[in-house]
């Protein structure tokens, strides 16, 4: 199946609609088309081949270059600017990149001739470039390396069809208005950020790009600009609520929801959001599905506390009978992994994709995610899922963040240990007593390690494997 190039479509049907703004500068769809055409002429001079790497933070020029690569008929290879040199080199080699465009502030002295700074790129002559007239749904639009909560990133192939069906499913859940404006503060090299850029292009709405998360700055945007939707992770939501409590500011009258990914949040946070009339839509998804495939309606947030919701339109889920692993079917599902042709097949059973997550479905079909199969540990013959314990302790007064892992134990096999972020030294006996009130005794940590921050990936998900390594050092 083919579809007209989405940028050409939007620039012809609503040329004066603002496509992108960073708060200082904005581009309409027709202006964006002209910028992209000139940049395609520059890109052709570099003779990059089919794949083009992009190493950028959330800037307008980074967005323009991403649109340039897509509209030229090439594939974006998104690279994480936080990677160490060896990690970056491995991904460059894996994707066989001969050209990577790099934001000026991210250029490193060790970079070789494969890397071209944005400044140098824009100095190339602006020769006429042609936007491809159509996108093929089966064509790979982007390659995104999984964030590596397991420590082993792999290149996920994301087709134009994957992005399209993800966007349509999201719109059928959240609704879509001609004046919608989506605030993107999530990194655009991650699916949580890039999916917003693609939705802006597919829906024909404005994307408000923010370079980084600062609760004061983001609140100012939400108060003074006509943003209607913002994607957040639990940490961002909590910081915004703290900021709102201090400032007593009200968001603009058009704002309609926070789309919450990267984990569920606690009752206290949801009640505070309800009191402040901030709708929260919790969701569940992954790089392999181009963002969320399951979402919880805002009106169900308190009634279905801890749930990520029901499958979005065109998506199906079920639980594996042997271990309650979450299985899914979706047209947004990746066709595979770069240079690993058999890897996807290993994760499929009769057309169902094995997510590696374990969950529960209630009698109304709402999904609850207990955790990762590879994060589960066994204590005295009992299965413990860290996320279940974390959800309980997130409600403990004074705990800002918590992560639970299994520590090897000669008697029990493993015992739970909690890493916590707090402003003051906690009372361990009170923490244990609190756990006994809400959890089976074998699930309650006896050891609590206070840390300044938890290790997370680009999307804000906790890297449990690093914490496991810390408590299990020989």
PyMOL commands that set and color helices and strands:
alter all, ss='L'
color gray80, all
select helices_A, chain A and resi 6-13+29-46+60-71+85-94+104-106+118-123+160-174+191-203+215-224+234-247+267-275+287-289+298-300+343-346+386-393+428-438+441-443+464-471
alter helices_A, ss='H'
color red, helices_A
select strands_A, chain A and resi 2-4+18-21+26-28+51-55+75-78+100-102+115-117+134-136+140-145+155-159+181-184+206-209+229-233+257-261+280-286+291-295+307-311+316-319+325-329+348-349+352-361+367-372+377-379+382-384+399-409+413-422+447-450
alter strands_A, ss='S'
color yellow, strands_A
deselect
rebuild
show_as cartoon
